[in-house]
Amino acid sequence: MQERGETLRLCVACRLKKDRQEMYRFIQLQHSKDVVFKPSRSQFGRSMYLCKSLECINKIKSIKRYKQIYEMILNIEGVYDS
């Protein structure tokens, strides 16, 4: 059972639930197809989470609908695929 205050989210790559602090957050803005990395709390839309592990980052590279997210991570965080 989860403790009070702990927020678990599902990773889109590995499908494991982890604490929100251990993941990247992306949001597809309402009324738009734009995806934002680390959006502010005031932005609304569909959120998705991704583990910060290189394994999960490399996994989404092969999934067509997450290609834009993969490119954002490489540019913003300076993560390089192995």
N, C-alpha and C positions, 0 to 999 in steps of 0.2 A: 504494500500500500504506500502511495506517495505521501511524503510529509507535506505539511501545510507550507505554502509559499514556494514550493518547487514547481516549476512550469516545464512540463515535458512536451516536446514537439517531435514530429515524425520527419526523418530525413528522406528526401525524394529519391536519393540514390540507393542507399542501403536498406531503407524501410525500417530502421531501428529508432526507437524513442529515446531521446536524450534530453538533457537539460537545455533550455533555450540559450543559456550563456555559452554553450559549447558549439553553437551553430551559426552559420551565416543566415541572414534573413533577407528575402527578396519579396517584392510586392508588385503585382500587376495593377496599375492604377485603374480606377473606375473610369468608364467611358473612354478607354484608351488601350492600346496594345503595348504601351511603354512599360518596361520593367525597371524598377529602382532597387539599387543595392543599399542596404541599411537605411530604410526610409524612416522618417520621423513618426512619432506616435499619432500625429494628427492626420496622416495620410491613410485613406481607406482603399481597400481593394482585396484581391486574393493574395494571401501570403503563402510563401513556401520556404522551407528551411533545408539547409544542406550542411552536413558535418564539415568540420574544418580539416579533415584528414585528406591527404593526397589521394588516397584510394577512392574516396567518394568524388573528389573533384575530377579525377581522371575518368571515372565511371560515367559522369554526365556528359563528357565530351562526345561520347558515341550516341547519345540520345538527341535526336534532331530538335525536339521542342525546347531543350535546355541549352542549346548552343550559345545563345545570347548571354545566358547566365555564366557559362564557362569563360567566355571572353571577358566579362566584367571582372570576374575573380582574378584572372591573370593580369589585367591592367591595374586594378586597384590595389591588390594585396601583394603583387610581385611574386606570385606563386608560379613556379615553372614545373611543367609536367616532366616526369622521369621516363 
